[in-house]
Amino acid sequence: MTLSLKTPSRNALDARQGVRSRKTFHRRRTIINYLLLAPALLLSIVVVVVPGILTAVASFTDWDGLGFSANFVGTDNFTDIFNDPTFYTALGNNIKWVLLFLTIPVALGLLTASLLLRRKKTRTLYQVIYLMPYVLAPVVNAMVWLSIIYNPHGGVVGYLRDRGMSIEPPLANLDMSIYAVAGVDMWHYWGFLTVIYLGAMRQTPVEQVEAAMVEGANAFQIFRHVYLPNIRATLLLMGVMIVIFSFLAFDYVYLLTQGGPAHSSEVMGTYAYAFAFSSFQFGKAAAVGLIMSFFGLVASFVYTWLSRRDLSK
């Protein structure tokens, strides 16, 4: 009996070598991708993750921010905050801030963007003009409004008072101060939304707009049934960003009122700032920061859920 050994054919050897070379190539590409991502990942860990963990740890201590010694106090910081009426004033003002920014600037931005769609030659100029308040430093915008608008002696308010109108300076009014500050921030922000919404609307397929015009749809119907569905993702993203930024509001409140008068314009940002740099209670400031982050986290989860629901349709 004769035993015959079959040797692999040339094609089979080439196929095996090709598989091994492809695996080697994919392995090398994966390693290179991880190496390219490493600097960004390391930066995120150093700048975001580590400070976040340290803030969470500090919120359970009585750290004064001046040394390295801190005593663990458990949930005492959170208990003191939840028992402080100023906290609920600041939280209520942040909620008002969210509601204001989700309505007035969004409505102005959508309206202006829809109007600019028809002005093909001059809309670039208009976008530059609308963006000017947004690119200016907040301190500049605040000084403009303090000196020209809200000044009770030489500004618009002072002019109206000199003409016999009994107008109380808005920033000194307990009921109006938060709305006066929010008005300045909305004035600086709505132009940015206009540019974002205009860019999204310009991505709408021309065929859909032309089909709606052929069917006899008017301008409002085209906006409602053509443009809005096409910019839904942009509206959703900007809505979530507005919620997050609203709970991080600080600069204009601090520049215009510092949270006054009598905490009437206090927001979570100025509330935490007062703990950290006025009374040097960095533990309580960190606790307020965690509460602020919680609302941003909730908004992010809502955005993710809505995005997945849209993709599943």
Residue pairs with C-beta under 8 A, 6 or more apart in sequence:
8 16
52 293
55 286
55 289
55 290
56 286
56 290
58 70
58 282
58 283
58 286
59 77
59 78
59 283
59 286
59 287
59 289
59 290
60 72
60 73
60 74
60 75
60 77
60 283
61 70
61 71
61 72
61 73
61 283
62 70
62 71
62 73
62 76
62 77
62 281
62 283
63 70
63 282
63 283
63 286
64 70
64 280
64 281
64 282
65 276
65 280
65 282
66 280
70 283
73 283
77 283
77 284
77 286
77 287
78 287
80 284
81 87
81 284
81 287
81 288
81 291
86 263
86 266
86 271
87 271
87 288
89 263
89 264
89 266
90 259
90 263
90 266
90 267
90 268
90 270
90 271
91 268
93 178
93 265
93 266
93 267
94 246
94 247
94 249
94 267
94 268
94 295
96 178
96 179
96 182
97 178
97 182
97 246
97 247
97 249
97 267
98 242
98 243
98 246
98 247
100 179
100 182
100 186
101 182
101 185
101 186
101 189
101 242
101 245
101 246
102 239
102 242
102 243
104 186
104 190
105 186
105 189
105 190
105 193
105 242
106 193
106 235
106 238
106 239
106 242
108 190
108 193
108 194
109 190
109 191
109 192
109 193
109 194
109 196
109 197
110 197
112 130
112 190
112 194
112 198
113 194
113 195
113 197
113 198
113 201
114 201
114 219
114 223
114 227
116 123
116 126
116 127
116 194
116 198
117 123
117 198
117 201
117 202
119 126
123 198
127 194
127 195
127 198
129 191
130 190
130 191
130 192
130 194
130 195
131 191
131 192
131 195
132 191
133 141
133 187
133 188
133 191
134 188
134 189
134 191
134 192
136 188
138 188
138 251
138 252
138 255
139 255
141 184
141 187
141 188
141 252
142 184
142 251
142 252
142 255
142 256
145 184
145 187
145 256
146 155
146 256
147 154
147 155
148 155
148 156
149 155
149 156
149 157
150 156
150 157
150 169
150 170
150 171
150 180
150 256
151 157
151 158
152 158
152 161
152 169
152 172
157 167
157 169
157 170
160 167
161 167
168 176
170 176
170 177
170 179
170 180
171 177
171 180
171 181
171 256
171 257
171 261
171 265
172 261
173 180
174 261
174 262
174 264
175 264
177 257
177 260
177 261
177 264
177 265
178 264
178 265
178 267
180 256
180 265
181 252
181 253
181 256
181 257
181 265
184 252
184 256
185 249
185 252
188 252
193 238
196 234
196 238
197 231
197 234
197 235
197 238
200 230
200 231
200 234
201 227
201 230
201 231
203 230
203 231
204 226
204 227
204 230
204 231
205 230
208 226
208 230
209 222
209 226
212 221
212 222
212 225
212 226
213 222
217 225
217 226
228 235
232 310
233 307
233 310
236 303
236 306
236 307
237 303
240 299
240 300
240 302
240 303
243 295
243 296
243 299
244 295
244 296
244 299
244 300
247 268
247 292
247 295
247 296
248 269
248 292
248 296
249 267
249 268
249 269
250 267
250 269
250 270
250 273
253 259
253 265
253 266
253 267
253 269
253 270
254 269
254 270
254 273
256 265
257 265
258 270
259 265
259 266
259 267
259 270
259 271
259 274
260 266
268 288
268 291
268 292
269 292
271 288
272 285
272 288
272 289
272 292
273 285
275 281
275 282
275 284
275 285
275 288
276 282
276 285
